[in-house]
Each structure stands twice: as structure tokens, then as C-alpha cells.
Amino acid sequence: MHDVTHVTQTDSTRSAEAIVESQTFHKLMREKNRFIVPSIIFSLIFYFTLPISTSYFTFLNIPVAGDITWAWVLAFAQFFMTWMFCVMYSRRARRFDELVTAIKQEEDDR
């Protein structure tokens, strides 16, 4: 019978452990978290502002121009904000890719 309690260390397992312990990997994770966590928090607050505001308050019913109210402005601003985060992440991802390349290079040098 096969003993499942025994774990075999393979080259790929040791390699993964070495990568996770490297300083460059920690730097990559810090930089990603510094961008992603505030972005998610801002996005959630921004997105939930519209349904909460329209459910409990009336200030978004004030017209901005003609029949267009602040609710419509906020709704379209959410599209703009999403596109801006996509652009910002695409630019930031270039730096993340550089760090991933550095991690691969460090592993190849071992």
C-alpha cells in the first residue's frame, strides 16, 4: 500500500521553495500588494457608493445638465475608473514582469 504521509522532495519542489524565500520574490509581492490592496479598497467603496446612495439618499437625483442627474454621472464615472485601473495596472505590470524575469534569472544561476 502507498504511504501518503511520506512527502518526496523533488527538484521542482526545492526550486519553488527557493523562489518563495528569495528577496526578489518578496519585493514582487510587496509591490503587487501596495498596488492591488488600495485599488480594491477604493474600487469597492466607489462601486458601492452608487447603490447605497440611491437607496438611502436623494442628493444624486439633482440634475447636472438637463435630465442627466448625478446618479448618471457617478454610474459613468465607474466605467472610467475601471478603464483607468486597467491602464494603471498594465503599466505597473511591466515592473512586475521585470521582477519575475529577475526571479527566473536568479533561479537559472543556481
Contacts in CASP RR format, 6 or more apart in sequence:
PFRMAT RR
TARGET T0000
AUTHOR 0000-0000-0000
METHOD contacts of the structure
MODEL  1
MHDVTHVTQTDSTRSAEAIVESQTFHKLMREKNRFIVPSIIFSLIFYFTL
PISTSYFTFLNIPVAGDITWAWVLAFAQFFMTWMFCVMYSRRARRFDELV
TAIKQEEDDR
15 107 0 8 1.000
18 107 0 8 1.000
18 110 0 8 1.000
19 25 0 8 1.000
19 103 0 8 1.000
19 107 0 8 1.000
22 103 0 8 1.000
22 106 0 8 1.000
24 99 0 8 1.000
24 102 0 8 1.000
24 103 0 8 1.000
24 106 0 8 1.000
25 103 0 8 1.000
27 99 0 8 1.000
28 96 0 8 1.000
28 99 0 8 1.000
28 100 0 8 1.000
28 103 0 8 1.000
31 92 0 8 1.000
31 95 0 8 1.000
31 96 0 8 1.000
31 99 0 8 1.000
32 96 0 8 1.000
35 88 0 8 1.000
35 89 0 8 1.000
35 92 0 8 1.000
39 85 0 8 1.000
39 88 0 8 1.000
39 89 0 8 1.000
43 81 0 8 1.000
43 82 0 8 1.000
43 85 0 8 1.000
46 77 0 8 1.000
46 78 0 8 1.000
46 81 0 8 1.000
47 78 0 8 1.000
49 74 0 8 1.000
50 60 0 8 1.000
50 71 0 8 1.000
50 74 0 8 1.000
50 75 0 8 1.000
50 78 0 8 1.000
53 59 0 8 1.000
53 60 0 8 1.000
53 71 0 8 1.000
53 74 0 8 1.000
54 60 0 8 1.000
54 71 0 8 1.000
59 70 0 8 1.000
60 69 0 8 1.000
60 70 0 8 1.000
60 71 0 8 1.000
60 74 0 8 1.000
61 69 0 8 1.000
61 70 0 8 1.000
61 71 0 8 1.000
62 69 0 8 1.000
62 70 0 8 1.000
63 69 0 8 1.000
64 70 0 8 1.000
64 72 0 8 1.000
64 73 0 8 1.000
END
